[in-house]
């Protein structure tokens, strides 16, 4: 699967870039890749990457953590980035402090408002006009993001049920009357995700790879009995078309990415004397 890109590379700046350079680069790229302006297929993915990178590099404490630990600083169990304050399952970010890349451009408090001004209408299906509202980041389970669901949260003493659309991803932004929410999707112990495509590494015994047979592989929907051809090589990829995550903004609910199974040959760490003899005979 694709390796997560370096935040500096995403914004096109080096690690010694000043705050003003980071802010300027983000502003330029956010305008270029916003999905309401850029209609290319990967615009939404790039826009999410750009916003994620800026959220870290514009915050001194998060930037320090990232420079020291890389992406692991924001992984479960990794070094916790600073900034903001926690409220239940949320991390709160004030829109009045820190690096607003659009300051000096008519007083916009976030990138969505500037697109409403430049391009007309709402910058997203959850768009709004008016004063800036509290913005929360909500961590959600991997499978909830893929399949959709709901999370009960408490904000300012009031309980809210947040409906999560199928296909949500890290950076998916929802607007409500009194607050905004951006999702942060937790990692899964089995599955990895790249947009709407899902990847899994599946171990098979080396004897099965050599002789062929069947193995059971977990997927998003149910376990699959997968046929292994004799002589299967390490790293062989099996693609299940349309069995990945739903496309968030697709017109058809049945529109999904693909599911990829990478076969990892499980070699034994120890062999008996007889097993070694058999392998030596095979080699001859």
N, C-alpha and C positions, 0 to 999 in steps of 0.2 A: 504494500500500500504506500501511498505518498507520505514522505516525511514532512512534518510540520515546518513551514518556512520560517526563516529568521525574521524577526520583527523589523530589524533595520533594513534588510533587503526588501521587505514588503513596501516600506515607505521610500526606499531609494536613498537612504542617508547612511553615513558611516557612524561608528560607535562614539565618535568624538563630536558629533553634531550638536550644536547649541539648541536650546529650547525653541528659539525662533525658527531655526531651520526645520526642526521636526514639525512644528506647527504649520509652517508654510507648505512642506511636502504633503502633509495630511490633507490640508485644504485643497490643494491642487488635485490630488488623486481621488479624494472623495467626490469632488465635482465631476471628474472624468468618469468614474465607475458607478455613480449612483444609478440604480436600475430604472428610475423614472426618466433618466436622460440617455443612458447607454443600454441599448436593446440586445447586446450580444448575449449569448447563452451563459457565459460565465461571469456576467456583470455582478449578479447578486453575491456569488461566492467571493469575488475579489473585494466587493464593498464590505462584506463581513470581515475579511482578513484585514483590510485597512483600518476599520474601526477598532478591531481587537488589538492591533499593533499600537495604535495611537493611545488607547486607553491605558496601556502599560507604559509606553515610553514618555508620555506626558506627565506621569505621576512620579516624582523623584524617588519615593520609597519603593514603588513597584519596579521602576527602572533599575534601581540598585540591586534588587533581588534578581531580576532577569539577567543583568550583566554578570552576576556571580553564579547563578544556578541554571540559567537558561529556562526552557519551557518547564522543566521539572519543578521550578519554584511555584507553579500554579497547578500542579497535579496533586490529586489526593495523596496525603502523606508527605508531600514535598514541602519546601520552605515556604511559609505563608507570606504573601506580599502584604505590604502595609497600605495605609490609605483608607479613608472613609471610616465608617463605624458599622458594626453588625447590629441587625435587628431581626432576631429569629433566624429564618433560613436565608435572609437577605444580606447583601452588602450594599450600603447606602453611599451614593456619590452625590455630593453637592454640586449643583450646576453653577454656583456663584463663585467657586474658588478653583484654583488649578488652571490647567491649560485649556482654555476655550479657543479652538483654532479659528473661530469665526468672529472674535471680538473685533470691534472697529468696522464691522460690516452691517451696520443698522441695528446693533444690539441683539443679534440672534443668540439664543442660549444653547442651541444644539444644531447639528447638521440638517435635521429634518425640516426645521423652520426655514432655513435659508433656501431649500429647494422649493418650498411652497411659494416663496417670493420670486425666485428666478424662473420657475417653470409653470407656475399657476396650479391651483388646486392643492391637494394633499400629497405629501411625499410618500405616503404609504396607506394601505387600506385602513389603518388605525390612526390616521393623521388627525391633527387638531391645530387650532390657532389659539393664541392667547399666552398668558404668562407661563414661565417655566414651572414644571411640577417636579415633585420628588421622583427620583429615578432609582429603581432597585434592580439588583441582579439576583435571580432565583436559580439555584442549582436544582436540576431535575434528573431522575434516573435515565440511563441510556434508552431503555426500551420504552419508557413513557414518551420520550422525545420522538422516537421512531413511530410508535403506534398511536400516539395521542392519549389524552387522559385528563386528569385534573389534579390540582394540588391545593390543599387548604392552608392558608397563611393568615397571620394576624398582623395588621398594620395599624399603629396608633390605637390599639385596643379593640379594633374591629376585625371580625373574621371575614375573609374573602375566599371564594372558590375561583381559582385561576384555571380556565380551560386551556389546555395545551393542544394546539393543532397537530395532527399527524404529520411527521416530516420536519418538526421544529429542530433547530440546530443551535449551537452556540452562536450568539449574536442575533438570534431572532428577537424582534422588538415588538412589543404590544403596548398599545396606549389605552388607558382607562380614564375615567372622568377625573379622578383625584391623583393619579400617579401613573408612571410608565414602568414597564418591566422588560428587562432583557434576560434571556435564558442563558444559562451556562450548563452544558450537558456533561454529566459525569462519565468517566471512562467505564468500559465494561470489561470484565475479566476474559471474555471470549472474543467479542466482536470489536472491529475497528471500522471507522467510517470516514469516507471521503466524499463529501456532498451527499448524494442519494445512494452511492455505492457502498456496499458493506463487504468487509473482508474478514476471513477467519483462517488461522493456521490450524491444520488438522494433522495430528501425528498418525502414521500408519506403520506397523511393524515392517522391518526390511524384508521379512519372508513374504508378507502379503504383497509388497511392491514387486518382488521378483516373480512370485507365482500367480498373482492376481487373486481376485475374490471380491468381497463386499465389506463395507464398513459403514457405521452409522455416524452421521454428521449433524450437529445441531444447526438449525437455521432460525430465522426470525419467527417462523410460523410453527414448525414442528421438526422432529428429527427426520432426516432423509437417509435412505439406504442408498449409498453411492457405490457404483461398480468400479473396481480398481483393475485396470488392464495389466496383464503380465508385463514385467519390464518397465513399470512406471518409474520415471526419474525424479530425483529430489527437486522440489520447487515447481512441480507440475501444477498449473492453475486450471481449475474447473470453474466455468462461468454459468450461473443460473440466471438467464435473462428475465428481467422484470420481477425478481424476487428480493430486491433491495428495499431501501427506505422509500416512502412516498415522496414525490416532488411537492414541496410545500405550496407553491403557487400554481400548480398545474390545473388546467381546466377540467381534466378528468381525474376522478378520485382513484382510478385504477393505474394512473401513471406512476411507475416506480423505477428506481435505479436497478442495478444488477447486484447479484450476490456472488462473491468470488471465494473459492476454496483453494487455499495453497496447501499442497500435500508435502508434509515434512516427514522424511524417512527416519524412523526411530531406530537407531543402531544400538545393539546391546553393549552395555559397559563392560560386561564380563562374559567370557565364554568357557564352557567346560572343555576338558581335553578332547573329548569325542567331537564336540562341535568344531573345534579348531581343525581337527583331522579332516572332517567333512569339507570344510571351507578350503583347506589346502588341496584336497583331491579335486574340488571344483575348479580351483585356479589352474591346476595342471591340465 
